[in-house]
Every structure is written in structure tokens, then in C-alpha cells.
């Protein structure tokens, strides 16, 4: 564990050093993610400004919902997205060879090799959205409640990571998975705009169990506003545990199936 933490710290240091060598890229990331944040606010205003409530959720809850999804997305892009997203190309070109021959966990290396500090700005803005939503709703957030919200949001970030690794490990077994990745983008966009409480029947089965994007922002929001049931909490924790275990199994299965460039 200590060796892995030291390795992660080294990856972060090297990444920051490379980014500061090209300062335009470093500060350009702040500008790009700040612009993305503004687009999110405009989308929210366009969709929800004239709506009093959605599925029983008021404006404050919807702001927390959007802000929570934005926090998870910001952590995703800050920590692991730009590393994990390269997995299909690494598999196709045989670039995994150089990772697998090193005395470091391959997935750990790929996960943390391309952090994006520019997303820190988006993370702060997203936290502000949540704070603004709480203010509008007029609720009091105690320290235990705040810590519980933070913990469940981090677990939902882990779940998002699981989904990204699973979908991008499919090229271990098939020639192309471009259609799946395009579908992923559409599903994320949909669940960013529609809270999970609105899903019923087949949609709830899909987005709560099979492709659980629907719980990622909904569950932390329900927890913060006191509407999360014990069943909902247990379901969310179980989904994270099951998908994390499956991700590790599927990744190992993919590595065993991998044909290196030298083979």
C-alpha cells in the first residue's frame, strides 16, 4: 500500500512538471473547465428555471442534484478519466506491454498517469452549486451529515470509475467498442438532466441495477435531504461493492485474454 501511494505521488509530480513546462496547457485546462461549468449552469437554467418541482424535488434539491453530478464528473476528470479513456487504444496497439512488464499494478498506473489539475476549478464551482442549492432549500447540514454526503459522493465516483473501466476493457474481447462508448456518453448526459426518482419500470431496472448511472447523483442528494431510505442506502452500497468486485475480475480476465504486440 505504501509503495502504491508513493508511486501515485510520483505520477502526480511528473504530470504537474510536464504541464508546467507548457503553461498554456496548464492554464488552458482551467479556462476550458470553467467554461464547461458555465454551460452546465445555462443548461440547468434553460430546463428548470420555469419549473417549481420535479418528482417532488424543489429547486434547491435540483441544484444539489446537478452540483453533485458535477462534483463526481469533476473528480472523474481530475483523477482518472484521461488515463482510463486511453485503454482501448492501448489494448489495440499493444501499448499495455510497457505497463505489464513493470513491477507496478497495471490498472493503478493507467488510472493515475494522466491527472488533470485544471479540473480543480470545476470541482470548486460544483461544490458551490451544492452549497447554493442547500441555501435555497433552507436546510441545516450538520458535520455528520456533511461527512456522510461526502463519503457517499466519493463512493459514487468510484462507481463511475468502475463503469468506465468495464466499458473500456471490452476491447480485450472484441475488435471495436466505439458504439458502446458513444452510448455511454448519451446515458451520462441523460442521467445528468433527469433525477433517478423519476425512473420507473424498465428504466429503473436499467439505471439502478444494470447501468447504475441513475443512482450516482440521486442517492447523495436524497441522503442530504433526508429522503434516502435504509433500503436505498443498502442498495447503493451493494451496487458499488458488486461493480467494484466485477471491475477487478473483468480487468484480470481481460489481461489474461490480452494479446501483446510481441506475441
C-alpha positions in Angstrom: 0.0 0.0 0.0 2.7 2.5 0.9 4.6 1.7 -2.2 1.5 2.3 -4.3 0.9 5.6 -2.6 4.5 6.7 -3.3 4.1 5.6 -6.9 0.9 7.6 -7.3 2.6 10.7 -5.8 5.4 10.3 -8.3 3.0 10.1 -11.2 1.2 13.2 -10.0 4.6 15.1 -9.6 5.7 14.1 -13.1 2.4 15.1 -14.6 2.5 18.5 -12.9 6.0 19.0 -14.0 5.1 18.3 -17.7 2.1 20.6 -17.5 4.1 23.5 -16.1 6.6 23.1 -18.9 3.7 24.2 -21.2 1.9 26.8 -19.1 -0.7 27.5 -21.8 -1.9 23.9 -21.5 -1.9 24.1 -17.7 -4.0 27.3 -17.5 -5.9 26.4 -20.6 -7.4 23.5 -18.6 -8.7 25.9 -16.0 -10.3 28.0 -18.8 -11.9 25.0 -20.5 -13.3 23.5 -17.3 -14.6 26.9 -16.2 -16.4 27.3 -19.5 -17.9 23.8 -19.0 -19.2 24.8 -15.7 -20.9 27.9 -17.2 -22.5 25.7 -19.8 -23.9 23.4 -17.1 -25.5 26.4 -15.3 -27.0 27.6 -18.6 -28.4 24.1 -19.3 -29.9 24.0 -15.8 -31.5 27.4 -16.1 -32.9 26.6 -19.5 -34.5 23.4 -18.3 -35.6 24.1 -14.7 -36.0 27.9 -14.3 -39.7 27.7 -15.0 -40.4 24.5 -13.1 -41.5 24.6 -9.5 -40.7 21.0 -8.7 -39.7 17.8 -10.5 -40.9 14.5 -9.0 -41.4 16.3 -5.7 -38.0 17.9 -5.7 -37.8 21.7 -5.4 -35.3 24.0 -7.0 -32.8 23.6 -4.1 -32.8 19.8 -4.4 -32.4 20.0 -8.2 -29.4 22.3 -7.7 -27.8 19.9 -5.3 -28.5 17.1 -7.8 -26.8 18.9 -10.6 -24.0 20.1 -8.4 -23.4 16.5 -7.1 -23.3 15.1 -10.6 -20.8 17.9 -11.5 -18.7 17.1 -8.4 -18.5 13.4 -9.5 -17.7 14.4 -13.0 -15.0 16.8 -11.8 -13.4 14.2 -9.7 -13.6 11.8 -12.6 -11.7 14.2 -14.9 -9.3 15.3 -12.2 -8.1 11.9 -11.2 -8.6 9.1 -13.7 -10.6 9.9 -16.9 -7.7 10.9 -19.1 -5.9 7.7 -18.2 -8.7 5.3 -18.4 -10.0 6.7 -21.6 -6.8 5.6 -23.4 -7.3 2.0 -22.5 -9.0 0.9 -25.8 -6.1 2.3 -27.9 -3.5 0.8 -25.6 -5.2 -2.6 -26.0 -5.5 -2.3 -29.8 -1.9 -1.1 -30.3 -0.3 -3.4 -27.8 0.9 -0.5 -25.6 -0.1 -2.4 -22.5 3.2 -4.3 -22.9 5.2 -1.5 -21.3 2.9 -1.3 -18.3 2.6 -5.0 -17.7 6.4 -5.5 -17.6 6.9 -3.1 -14.7 6.7 -4.1 -11.0 3.6 -1.9 -10.5 -0.1 -2.7 -10.8 -1.1 -2.0 -14.4 -4.5 -0.6 -13.7 -3.2 1.6 -10.9 -0.6 3.1 -13.3 -3.1 3.8 -16.1 -5.6 5.2 -13.6 -3.3 7.9 -12.2 -0.9 8.6 -15.0 -2.9 11.5 -16.6 -4.4 13.5 -13.8 -5.8 16.9 -14.9 -5.3 19.7 -12.3 -7.4 22.1 -14.4 -10.5 20.3 -13.2 -9.9 21.6 -9.6 -11.7 24.8 -10.7 -14.7 22.8 -11.9 -14.7 20.9 -8.6 -14.8 24.1 -6.6 -17.6 25.5 -8.8 -19.5 22.3 -8.4 -19.2 22.4 -4.6 -20.6 26.0 -4.8 -23.6 24.8 -6.7 -24.3 22.3 -3.9 -23.9 25.0 -1.3 -26.2 27.3 -3.2 -28.8 24.6 -3.5 -28.6 23.9 0.2 -29.1 27.6 0.9 -32.2 27.8 -1.3 -33.7 24.7 0.3 -33.0 26.2 3.7 -31.7 23.0 5.3 -29.1 22.8 8.0 -26.2 20.4 7.2 -24.6 19.1 10.4 -21.0 17.8 10.4 -22.1 14.1 10.4 -24.5 14.7 7.6 -21.8 16.6 5.6 -19.3 13.8 6.1 -21.9 11.1 5.1 -22.7 13.1 2.0 -19.0 13.4 1.1 -18.5 9.7 1.7 -21.4 8.6 -0.5 -20.4 11.0 -3.2 -16.9 9.5 -3.2 -18.4 6.0 -3.5 -20.5 7.2 -6.4 -17.3 8.5 -8.0 -15.8 5.0 -7.5 -18.9 3.6 -9.2 -18.4 5.9 -12.2 -14.8 4.7 -12.4 -16.0 1.1 -12.3 -18.3 1.8 -15.3 -15.5 3.5 -17.3 -13.1 0.6 -16.7 -15.6 -2.1 -17.5 -16.7 -0.4 -20.8 -13.1 0.3 -21.8 -12.0 -3.2 -21.1 -14.4 -4.6 -23.7 -11.8 -4.2 -26.5 -9.9 -7.1 -24.7 -12.5 -9.4 -26.2 -13.9 -7.6 -29.3 -12.4 -5.7 -32.2 -14.2 -2.4 -31.6 -16.4 -0.9 -28.9 -16.9 2.6 -30.3 -20.7 2.2 -30.3 -20.7 1.3 -26.6 -18.6 4.4 -25.7 -21.0 6.6 -27.7 -23.9 5.1 -25.9 -22.1 5.8 -22.6 -21.9 9.5 -23.3 -25.7 9.6 -24.1 -26.6 7.8 -20.9 -24.5 10.0 -18.8 -26.0 13.1 -20.4 -29.5 11.8 -19.8 -28.8 11.0 -16.1 -27.2 14.4 -15.6 -30.5 16.0 -16.5 -33.1 13.6 -15.1 -33.0 12.6 -11.4 -33.3 8.9 -10.7 -36.5 9.3 -8.7 -38.4 9.8 -12.0 -37.3 6.4 -13.3 -39.9 3.6 -13.2 -40.2 0.1 -14.5 -37.6 -0.9 -17.1 -35.8 2.4 -16.8 -35.3 1.9 -13.1 -34.1 -1.6 -13.7 -31.6 -0.3 -16.3 -30.3 2.8 -14.4 -30.4 1.5 -10.9 -29.1 -2.1 -11.4 -27.6 -2.8 -14.8 -26.1 0.6 -15.7 -26.4 2.4 -12.4 -25.9 6.0 -13.6 -29.3 6.8 -12.1 -28.1 6.5 -8.5 -24.8 8.4 -8.8 -26.2 11.8 -8.1 -29.7 10.9 -6.8 -28.6 8.9 -3.8 -26.2 11.6 -2.3 -29.0 14.2 -2.9 -31.6 12.0 -1.1 -29.1 11.5 1.7 -28.5 15.2 2.1 -32.3 16.0 2.2 -33.2 13.1 4.5 -35.3 11.2 1.9 -32.9 8.3 1.5 -34.4 5.1 2.9 -32.4 2.3 4.5 -33.2 0.1 1.5 -31.9 2.8 -0.8 -28.7 3.2 1.1 -28.1 -0.6 1.3 -28.9 -0.9 -2.4 -26.4 1.9 -3.3 -23.6 0.3 -1.2 -24.3 -3.1 -2.6 -24.2 -1.8 -6.2 -20.8 -0.2 -5.5 -19.4 -3.3 -3.9 -20.7 -5.6 -6.7 -19.5 -3.4 -9.5 -16.1 -2.8 -8.0 -15.6 -6.6 -7.5 -16.8 -7.2 -11.0 -14.5 -4.5 -12.4 -11.4 -6.1 -10.8 -12.4 -9.6 -12.0 -13.2 -8.3 -15.6 -9.9 -6.4 -15.8 -7.9 -9.5 -14.7 -9.9 -11.6 -17.2 -9.1 -9.1 -19.9 -5.4 -9.1 -19.1 -5.4 -12.9 -19.4 -7.1 -12.6 -22.8 -4.7 -9.8 -24.0 -2.5 -10.5 -27.0 0.6 -8.3 -26.7 2.3 -6.6 -29.6 5.2 -9.0 -29.2 3.1 -12.2 -29.3 
